[in-house]
Amino acid sequence: MTNSDRRVRPTPPAHYHAGSGEPLVLLHGATSSWRCWESLLPSLIERYEVFAPNLPAHAGRPGVRPLTIDGMAEAVESFMDEAGFGTAHIVGNSLGGWGAMELARRGRARSVVALSPAGGWTPDEKRIPAIFHAMRRAMTLGRLTLPAVMRVPALRRNLMRIVCEHGDRLTTEQALVACYDALACTLMADLPDPMIAQTDPYGDLRIPILIAWGEHDRLLTTPRYSAPWRALAPTATWHTHPGVGHVPMFDDPAMITDTIIDWVTRATTTQRAS
């Protein structure tokens, strides 16, 4: 085991909580942890009180199995209560984006930024579970070689192509964190059950909602998985982030940081004026 491997293998804290200002909740995607936001945190905590929890069944956190979107939203509500957040600006990626919308439905969001939200599929969805199972098999079989493989930028980019366009921009440790988080995720064992819960249309939630898709999202491809969200969230503002994949924080943390700050600033200004 290399020094890099030793640093990333321990189970991370169950959440991150720092900063001051407007409350901001960050929700990661399936198989990930709050650590996917680490590159954004230094800039965000200068402006906001940031709370980023590990979702149930992720990164060592227990969860009711199988995890449903309702169960996940209820859990995050309890995490927010413990953090002292009644409402907050909520940013989520993939599963976290879907969860952010559900929290908005429950009245817990001041604004939402949903980055490639999950959930835009039919009850018989097969493609996404197949991709996750294949990823898990590959990582399980190759876990002993992961530290060596992820040290090579070209291999890092190729092996992480399904989640980001520029895996070579990640450090070895960041790539290993993503892999070990995925291996620790018990949600993977329950697929496709968590995919079955369908979302009712959100209508007008009366808060600013931004739905943004990565130009090169290879996991939740457009328009297959984005088009249903146009019907689910008809009042949302839409944006395409250029040059990035499904987890845009990995590809261009500065651009995603700016997106969050801009949207929260707009929402806060509008709400104070009303």
N, C-alpha and C positions, 0 to 999 in steps of 0.2 A: 504494500500500500504506500503510495507516494504522500509527501507532505500535503499536496493539494487535495488528495483524496481524503486525508484525515480531517482537513479543515471543513469540508462540506458535508461529510457523512452524518455528524450528530443531528438529532432531531431539533429543528429550529424552535424558537419560542412560538407559542400559539397565536401571537398577534404582534403587531408593531403599533406603537402609540406615542406620538411625539408632536411637538410644534404648538403653535397657538394661532388663534384667529377663527375664521369660519370653519365649521366642522366638515371634514372631508373623509368619506369612507371609500376605500379601494378594495375591490373584489376580484380575485384572480380567476383564471379559467380552470377547467377540468384537468386534473393530474398535477396542477401547479401548487404554489404556496404564495404567501404574501411577498416572498423574496423576489418574485418576478418584477416587482415595482422598485427594487432597490436603487436603480440608476436614477429614478425620478425623485426619490425622497429628499435629498438635500435641498433641492429647489422648492419642493412643495411645502416642507415644514417651515420655510421662511415666511410663508403666507397663511398657512392653514394649520388647524389642529387635525392631524392625520391619524386615522385609525384603519389599519389593514389587518383583518383577521384571516387565519387559515379557515377555509370552509370545512364543514363536517365531512368526514371520510377522506380527508386530505392531510398529508404531511404529519401523520401520526395522531391527528385529532379524531376521536371516535365519532361515529354518526349512526343514526338509525338506518338499517339496510332493508330494502334498497332505498337510496336517497332519491327523493322526488323534489321538484322545484318548490312545492309548497313547504316541504320539510326544511329545505335549505333556507328559504326566506324566513321561516319562523326562527330558525337557529340564529341567523344574522340579526334579526330583531332583538333576540336575547343578548347577543354580543354587544349590540349598540346600547342597550339598556345598561349593561354592566360598565360600558365606557362612558356613560353619562350623556349619550347622544339621543335626544328625542327625535330630531330630524337632522339631515345632513345632505350635502351635495354628494352624490354617489356615482362613482366611476367603476365600471366593470368590463372585463374582457371575457368574451365567449360565455361560458356558464355564468360567470360573474356579471356579464352584461344582461343576461336573461334575469338573473337574480335582482339586479338593480331596478329593472322594470317592474318586477313583482313587488319590490319594496316601495316603489313609487305608487303602485296600486293600493298599497296598504297605508299610504299617507306618511311614509317615513323619509321621503326624498324632497329636498328643496330644488334640486335639478338633477339631471341624469346625463352622463356620457356613457353610451353603450358601444364598446369597440367590438365589432363582429359578434353580436350577441347570438348565442345558441338558441335553439328552440324552433327555428323556422323549418320544420320538417313534418312529415306525415307519420301516423302511428306505425307504419310498417318500415320505417327507416332502417336500412341495413348497412349503408356505406360507412357512416361514422363509427358505429361499433366495430366494424371490420378493421378500420384503420387503427383504432385504439388497441384492439387485441393484437394486431400485427406489430405495432410499436412495442407493446409490452413484451411479447415473445422475443423480439429482437434484442431488447435491452436486457432481459433476463438471461438469455443465452450468452450475451456478450458483456455482462456486467464487469467481469474481471479485467477486460481490456479497455473499458470505458476511459480510465484516466489517461492511458497512452493515446487512444484514438482522438480524444477531445483536445489533446495538445496540438494537433495538426489543423491549422485554420481551414484548409481545403476540405478535409474530412468533416470538420465541425459544420461547415456550411452545407455540405451534401447531406449529412445525416439528420440535420435539423430543418431541412427544406420544407417539411410539412407544416412547421409552426412559425418559421421566420424566413425571410428572404436572404438575410445576411448573418448567418450563424457565425461566420468568421469574425464579426465585430464583437462577439461576446468573448470574455476571457475564458480560459479553461475552467476556472472555478465556477463561473456563471453557467456554463454548459453542463457541468457535472451536477450542479444544484438542480437544474431542470430535469436531468435524468433520474437522479435519486428521489426527487419529489414524486416523479411519475411512478417509480417502483414502489413507493410507500403509500400510494393512493389506493384505498380499498374500493373506491368507486369503480375501478376498472373491472373488478371481479363480478360486479352486478350488471354490467352492460349486457343487453340493451334495455333492461328494465327502467333505469332513470330517464330514458329517452321517451317513454310512452306518454307521460303527463303532458297534455296539450294546453296551450295558452288561450284563454278567451281574449277577444279584442280589448285593448286598453281604452279606446275612446279618447276623450280629451281629459288628460290628467291635470291640466291647468298649471303645469310647471314646464320650464324649458327642458326639452329632451333633444339630445344630439345622438344620432346613430351614425357611426362612421365605420366604413369597411376598408381593409387594406387592399390596395390595388392588386397585390399578388397573393391573396389569401388562397391557399391550396387545400385547406381543411374545410372551411365553410365557404365554398365557392359561390361566386355571383354569376347569374342571378338566382341560382337554384335555392340558396339558403337566405339570401337577402330579400328577394321579392316578397315572401310571405310577411316580412316585418313591415312592409309598406302598408299592408292591410291591417296588421295588428296594431300599429302605432301611427295612425293617419296624420297626427299633428306634429310628428317629429321633424326636426331639421336633419337633412341627409348630407353626408360628406364622404368623399373618397380620399384616403391618405395615400399619396403617391410613394411608390418604391418600397412598400413594406408588406409583410405577410400577416398571418393570423394573430400573432402576438407582437403588435407593433412596437411595444416598449423595448423589445430586444433589438429591433432594427434601427429605430430612430427615437431614442428616449427624449431628446430635446424637442422634437416635433410634437410628441404626445404630451409632454409637460406643457408646452405652449398651448396646445388644444384645451387641456384641462383648465389652465389659468384663464384663458380667454372666455371659456364657457361659464365658469363659475363667476367671473367678473361681470359678464353680461347678466347672468341670472340674479346676482346680488344687487346690481344697479336697478334692474327692473323691479325687483321685489321691494326695494327701499322706496322707489318712486310711487308705488301703488298704494 
